Amino acid sequence: MAKGEIVERVVTYVVKSIVDDPESVEVTMVENGPDEMVAEVRTAKPDMGRVIGRRGRVAKAIRAAAGAAGEEEGISAGVEFLD
């Protein structure tokens, strides 16, 4: 299993569950160090607000889920939301 695969699956599943256009969701894993991965999330423009949520609450929850998945893999995991 590739490093960050669990994180990628979790983030992809959660984001696709939230948006109106799941086909447009792209999650790219980027290595930031030996034990650090960042999931870069791209969605359709109208869905980005839904993914971030009011005061960033949804984004915070997605980051928490990614962090937990990263711990499962023994890595540090973060999430960035890109336009």
Phi, psi and omega per residue, in radians:
M1 nan 2.339 -3.117
A2 -1.244 2.610 3.122
K3 -1.107 2.267 3.129
G4 1.537 0.042 -3.086
E5 -1.139 -0.706 3.120
I6 -1.133 -0.757 3.111
V7 -1.032 -0.817 -3.133
E8 -1.049 -0.776 -3.135
R9 -1.105 -0.765 -3.119
V10 -1.117 -0.864 -3.109
V11 -1.092 -0.772 3.132
T12 -1.050 -0.824 -3.126
Y13 -1.051 -0.836 -3.094
V14 -1.128 -0.828 -3.097
V15 -1.120 -0.768 3.135
K16 -1.111 -0.494 3.117
S17 -1.253 -0.419 -3.052
I18 -1.579 -0.669 -2.965
V19 -1.396 2.837 3.054
D20 -1.404 -0.521 -3.073
D21 -2.075 1.359 -3.077
P22 -1.090 -0.406 3.138
E23 -1.142 -0.455 -3.082
S24 -1.501 -0.081 -3.098
V25 -1.298 2.263 3.059
E26 -2.228 2.233 3.066
V27 -2.116 2.094 -3.133
T28 -2.027 2.269 3.113
M29 -1.609 2.263 -3.141
V30 -2.140 2.299 -3.140
E31 -1.479 2.198 -3.125
N32 -1.889 0.080 -3.101
G33 2.916 -3.103 -3.084
P34 -1.078 -0.629 -3.125
D35 -2.248 0.629 -3.109
E36 -2.394 2.182 3.126
M37 -2.172 2.571 3.070
V38 -2.183 2.272 3.065
A39 -1.613 2.061 3.088
E40 -1.656 2.099 -3.049
V41 -1.882 2.236 3.046
R42 -2.155 2.396 3.099
T43 -2.353 3.054 3.004
A44 -1.110 2.564 -3.087
K45 -0.857 -0.842 -3.097
P46 -1.128 -0.396 -3.085
D47 -1.508 -0.301 -3.047
M48 -1.054 -0.716 3.119
G49 -1.083 -0.640 3.126
R50 -1.172 -0.661 -3.123
V51 -1.258 -0.633 3.141
I52 -1.370 -0.716 3.061
G53 1.397 3.004 3.120
R54 -1.148 2.251 -3.126
R55 0.938 0.421 3.075
G56 1.293 0.302 -3.073
R57 -1.146 -0.725 -3.132
V58 -1.178 -0.754 3.117
A59 -1.040 -0.714 3.134
K60 -1.100 -0.723 3.125
A61 -1.153 -0.691 3.109
I62 -1.118 -0.727 3.111
R63 -1.103 -0.673 3.117
A64 -1.124 -0.747 3.113
A65 -1.113 -0.712 3.116
A66 -1.130 -0.708 3.113
G67 -1.081 -0.734 3.110
A68 -1.134 -0.716 3.107
A69 -1.141 -0.657 3.103
G70 -1.116 -0.722 3.096
E71 -1.051 -0.648 3.102
E72 -1.051 -0.588 -3.138
E73 -1.609 -0.116 -3.121
G74 1.404 0.444 3.113
I75 -2.251 2.897 3.025
S76 -1.642 2.262 -3.065
A77 -2.216 2.424 3.078
G78 -2.273 3.008 3.139
V79 -2.353 2.333 3.025
E80 -2.102 2.421 3.130
F81 -1.849 2.039 -3.052
L82 -1.960 2.557 3.095
D83 -1.370 nan nan
